[in-house]
């Protein structure tokens, strides 16, 4: 079974936000384009654009929660 961690999840959220914004999803290791779509800024349908904006907002909420959890997981600095 693959080990999952908060750093991979954080990277996946960043990649998803970039995909919505730019229309490209890159492989993190080789930096090759894995998926290409229409960037959210180029979508003409108002309803679909509103949906994508809502998805982006929810991803940002999750991302902020991940940053908070990541900070809690860091060990305290050593005392001098």
C-alpha positions as a printed Julia matrix, in Angstrom:
80×3 Matrix{Float64}:
   0.0    0.0     0.0
   1.23   3.47   -0.81
   2.05   5.78    2.04
   0.07   9.0     1.95
   1.14  12.18    3.61
   0.07  15.77    3.97
   2.81  17.02    1.64
   1.49  14.96   -1.29
  -2.03  16.21   -0.58
  -0.81  19.81   -0.47
   0.96  19.33   -3.82
  -2.19  17.84   -5.34
  -4.22  20.87   -4.24
  -1.65  23.25   -5.74
  -1.62  21.24   -8.97
  -5.42  21.31   -9.15
  -5.55  25.08   -8.67
  -2.91  25.49  -11.38
  -4.9   23.24  -13.73
  -8.02  25.36  -13.28
  -6.07  28.6   -13.77
  -3.75  27.63  -16.65
  -5.4   24.6   -18.24
  -2.26  22.47  -17.83
  -1.47  19.66  -15.41
   2.21  18.81  -15.13
   3.98  15.73  -13.87
   5.82  16.88  -10.74
   8.89  14.77  -11.47
   9.52  15.35  -15.18
   7.58  18.61  -15.61
   5.85  17.08  -18.65
   2.3   18.09  -19.55
  -0.01  15.27  -18.47
  -3.35  16.94  -19.19
  -4.44  19.97  -21.15
  -7.81  21.68  -20.89
  -9.35  25.1   -21.32
  -8.24  27.53  -18.59
 -11.06  28.84  -16.43
 -10.42  32.4   -17.63
 -11.25  31.36  -21.21
 -14.64  29.82  -20.4
 -17.5   31.87  -21.82
 -20.44  30.19  -20.05
 -21.29  32.28  -16.99
 -22.85  29.37  -15.08
 -19.85  27.12  -15.67
 -17.44  29.93  -14.76
 -19.37  30.46  -11.51
 -19.14  26.73  -10.8
 -15.36  26.71  -11.4
 -14.96  29.79   -9.2
 -16.83  27.98   -6.41
 -14.62  24.9    -6.83
 -11.53  27.12   -6.7
 -12.8   28.82   -3.54
 -13.4   25.44   -1.87
  -9.95  24.21   -2.87
  -8.47  27.33   -1.26
 -10.39  26.63    1.98
  -9.05  23.07    2.03
  -5.55  24.31    1.22
  -5.59  26.76    4.13
  -6.7   23.93    6.46
  -3.83  21.78    5.18
  -1.34  24.57    5.89
  -2.72  24.88    9.41
  -2.49  21.11    9.99
   1.01  21.01    8.51
   2.1   23.67   10.96
   0.68  21.63   13.85
   2.59  18.54   12.69
   5.95  20.28   12.72
   7.98  19.45   15.79
   8.69  22.35   18.12
  12.11  23.96   17.73
  14.76  22.64   20.11
  15.23  24.63   23.27
  18.56  26.28   23.85
